[in-house]
Amino acid sequence: MPSVNIKRTLQSMLTLLKKWLRPPRTLRITKTGWKFLGLTVIVGFAAVNTGNNLLYLVFGMTLSFITASGVLSELMLRKVSLSRTFPKHLFARQPAPVVVTLTNQKNYLASFSLRLEDFSQGNAAGADAYILKIPARQTVTITYPLVFTRRGLHRPEKIRLSTHYPFGFFQKSATFIETEDDLLVYPEIEQLQPADFPNPSMYAGEFEASQKGNGLEIDGIREYVQGDSSMRIHWKSTAKLAKLMTKEFDADQRQRVTLLLDVAFPDKPIPATFFQEVERAISLTASYLMHFMQSNFQIQLITPEHRSAFDRGPRHLFALLRILALLQPNNGHSRQQFAHAVRNLQRTTVSKILISVNPTNGYKLSNFSKIVKIHPV
């Protein structure tokens, strides 16, 4: 036990030592700065060689400019704090507005000419924003677009705040390390074309707007989801279960669609384009999800690893998008489960759309409303 405490103490001391040794600012000489430094050296040599008082005066002025540049650039960054806020929902390859709040905690001095760089995109360039002035004891909020190129979990990267103030001789910067949780980026949403949709006559039902009336029979009771009409609330079940319940009609049962996504590893050797096809299939499935949710369909999603229930509404949509964002190709038992689920669904009358990166000749194709085979890119 004492050895563990000693080890922890040494680790803490090492962390503090690294923090002390790490410079609080990084300094880079600009192209203009190198020219000015060269001029300063030339003037200095000329003053020493000639003993001319005017050259000594000019040499002293150039040195004062360099000193003032270092001091003022440090003051611009001192006591400036920032916080970054990402949107709640992020989609791959879609610009997301990121909000950064910068606070100048200095009592009297404003901060001028600050450049903010966000490296969360995962490339060296990052996203840039320019702040002309942050008055003393005030806060400035800026918004800039950020694009994530792939779906999945992303760790928010560092933010660098830099300045060339006042003369542009040096770039002094401070780095802020983000400590918040990972960001979930949903798959890319594509613009679907008319040819991507099944024939409307193959849908198991019509939209609710064309089915309203008193002649519809109640098929069952389910939990209320956002977007349901208040006229359909079943008050007796609501009072009994202490939560909102809504009536489900026969038309609602027909207004359903099942999306089947086959991204399992093939039996044969994996082709070079397999993972590109997987990403394309997942993106297309997410696009179908958005379309049918906007059309007020109840949606079921079946993948080699997941099988959701039928539901509608934003909560269900983003739960399915989360599944797609984290989905990875798999094989073995999960593929067997997927094939079994497909065979069982073929006996139902629900509209079914199959998106597959594998051959579809093992299924009865006439039972699907639409089959999309993802071809090599």
N, C-alpha and C positions, 0 to 999 in steps of 0.2 A: 504493500500500500504506500509506504513512503517513497518508493521508487517512482510510482505513478505520479505522485504530487511533484516530485523533482522534475520529472519529464514535462509535465504541464507548465511548471514555472519556467523552464528553459525555453519551451515553445513560445510562451508569452513574451519573454525577454527578446527572443529572436525576432518576433513580429514587430515589437516596438523599435528594435534596432533597424530593421528594414525600413520602417516608416520614417525614422529620423534621417537615415541615409538617402532616402528617395527625395530628389529635389521637388519642391512644391510647384515649380514652374519649369517648363521646357522653353529653351531659347534657341531661335534659329535666325541666322543673319540673312537678310533678304539680298536680292541682287543690287538694289540701291544702296543697302548698307555696306556691301563689299566695296562698292565704288567710293563711298564716302570714307571708309576706313583707309583705302588706298591713298586717297587724297590727303587724309590726315597724316599718314606716314611720310608722304612726300614733303608736305609742308614742315613737318617736324625735322626731317633731315636737312632741309634747306635752312631752317632757322638755326640749327646747330652749326652748320658749315659756314654760314655767312655772319651769324651774330646780329642779324637785322632784328631790331625790336618790333617792327611791324609784323614780321613773319612769326615771332614769338606770340604776339597778340592774336594773330589769326589761328595759330596752332592751339592756343588756349581756348579760343572760341569753339573750334571744332571738337575738342575734348569735352567742353561743357555741353555741346549738343548731344554727344554720345551718352554722357552721364544723365542728362535730362531725359533722353529717350528711355533709358533703362528704368529710371525712377517713376516716370509718369505712366509707362506701360504697366508697371507693377501695381500702381494705384488704381488703374482701370479695372484690374481683375480682383483686387483685394475686397473681401467681404461681399462678394457677389454669389448668391446661392440660386439654385434652379431646381425645378421639379418638372417631370415629364409625364404626360397622360396620353395613353393610347386609346383608340376607340374600343368599344366593347366587342365588336365583331370585325375581324380582319379576314380579307379574302386575298388569295395569291394573285399577283399581277394586277391588282386593283389599287390605285392610290388611296391611302388612308390618311386622313387629317390628324396629325400629331400636334398636341398642344404643349408648349413649353412655357413655364412661368419663371421669369428671372426677377430676383429681388435684390436691390442695391441697399445693403444694410449700413452703408456709411452715413454719417450724420450730416455732412456738409458738401462732400465732393460727389459730382455726378460721374458716371462711367460712360465713355464715348467709344464709338467705332468698334463694336464687338462683332465677331464672326462666330456663329455656332455651327458645328458639324456633328451630325448624328450618324453613327456607323452601324445602325441596326439593320441596314439592308444587306450587310455581309460583304460589301465591297470596299475598296480602299478609298473611293471618292466620298462616299457618305452623302448625306443630304445637307445642303447649306441654307443658312438664314443669316441675314445681316440686321444688326440692331444699332441704330445711329446713336441713341442716347437713353440711359436709364437715370432719371433724376435721383438725387439723394433721398433715402428713406421712401422710395416708391417702387412699384412693381410694374413690369411690362410683360404682356402675354403675346406670344407669336404662334402662328400655326403654319405648318409646312407639310407637304405630302411625302409619304414614305411608302415604298413599294417592296413587298416581300415576294421573291421570285418563286418560292416553293411553299407547299402546304406543310402542316405539321407544327411541332413545337419549336419556338425560337427563343433564345435568350436575348433580352434587350442588351444591346452593345453600349459601349461608352459614348459619352458626349464630350466633345472638346470645345472649349471656349477660348478664343484667341483674339489678339489685337495687334495692329501695326501702329497704334497711336504713340507719339504724335507725328513723327517724321517719316515713318515707314522704313527705318533702318533695321529694325528687328521685328520678328514675330514671336511674341511671348504668349504662351498658352497654358491653360489649366485643364486637367482631365477629370471628369466626373464619372465614377463607376456606378452603374445601375445595380441595385440589389433586389429589385422586385421579382416576382415569380415569372416563369416562362410565359410566353405569348402563344396562344393557339391560333394558327392561321388556317382558315378553311380552304378547300380546293378552289381553283379558278372557275368562275362562272362564265360559260360561253354563250354567245348569241345563237340560239337554236334557229334553224331554218325550217320552213314548212315541211320539207322532205324528212325531217327528223322525227316528226310526230306520227303516231298511228292514224289510220283512217278513222274519222269520228264515228263511223257506224260500228266500229269494233269495240268502242267503249261499252262497258256494262251498264252505263246509265247516263243520263243527261245532267246538266248543271242544276243546282238547286233552284235557281231563279226561274227555270221553266217548269218546275215540278210543284210549286206551291199550290195549296188548295186544301179543302177539307176532306177530300176523298182518300188521302194517304193514310195508310194504317201504321200504327206505332209498332216498330219492330223490336225495340228494346230501350233500356235506360243506360246512359253512360255519364261519366263525369263531364261537367261543363268545361270547355276550353275557350280561351279568348277568341272572340270573333263569332261565337254562336249567338243566334238571336235570343233576346230575352223572352220572346213569346213562346219559346220551346222549353223553358225551364219547367221541370216536373217538381212541383212544390211539395208534394207528399213525400217523395224520396229525399228531397233536399232537407226537409224537417227531420226525417228519420235518421239520415246519415250525417247531419250537421255539416254538409258541404253541398255546393251547387251541383245539381244533376239536371241533365237535359234529355229530352225525348229524341229518339232516333227512329226515323221513318224508313220505309222500304226504299225510297229514293236515295236516302243517304247510304244504304247498304250497296246500292248499285253504283254510287259515285265513289268508287274506290279504284286504286291502281297499286300494283305491286312492282317494285323495281328490283330486279335480280342482277347482282353484279358479280361476275365470275373473274376473279383476279388470282386464282390459284396457279401454282407452278405447273407447267405442262409436264406430261409423262416423258416426252422426248427431251433431248438436250435444250436448254434454255437459249432462245435466239438472242442475238445481240441487241435487238430493239425491244426486248420484252418489257423492261422497266419503263421505257417511254410509252409503250402501249398501255401499261397499267395506269400511268399518270393521266393519259388521255381518257381512259375508261372512267376513272374516278371523277375527273372534271366533267365529263358528259353526264354522269349520274347525278352530280350535284346540280347541274343545269336543269335536268328533268325535275329534281326535287323542288327547285325554286318555281318552275313553271306550274307544276300541279298544285303546289301550296297556294300560289296566287290565284289559281282557279278553284280553290276551296275543295279540293279532293282530299279524301282520307288516304294516307300513303303508308305503305309497308315497305321496308327495306330489308333485303336478304343478301348477305355476303357470306363468304366461306366461314366467317367467325361470328356473325351476328344475325339475329332475326328479330326485328322490331314488331310491335303491335301496330294495328291500324289506328291512326289518329291524325288530327290536323292542328293547325295553330303554330305560332312562333316557337313555343317551347319545344314542340315535337320536331319542328324543322331544324332548329339548331342542335338538338340532340342527335339527329341523323347526320347533320353536317360534321359534327364532332367525330362520329364514327368514321366518316369518310376521310377526315383530316388525319386520323391516326392509323388508318388501315394500311397494312403491309401484306404483300403476297405471302401465301401460306400453302401448305400441301398436306398430304396425309389424311388424318381423321376429319379435319375441317372440310376438305374437298368432298369426302364421302357424305358428310352431313348436308353440304350444299346440294349435291346431286339428289339426295333423298328428298330435300325440301322442294326442289324443282319438280320432281315426279309427283309429289303430293299435290302441288298447286295446279298441275295440269288437269286435275279432275274438278277444279273450281271454275266458276264463271267470272271471277274477278279479272279485270284487265291486267295483263302482264307484259312488262317490257324487260327483255333480257339484253344486258350489255356484257359482252364476253371478250376476253383476250385468247380464249381457247376454242377449239372446234365445237360447233353446236350440233353435230350430227348425232349425238347421243340422246337428243330430246325430240319429242314430237312437236315439230315446228308449227303445226297448224293451230296449236293451243295458245300461241303467243300473239298478242296484239302487235308487237314490234320486236324485231331482233336486230341488234346492232353488233356486228362483228368488227372489232377494232383491228385494223390492218397495220402492218409495219409502217413506221414513219419513213 
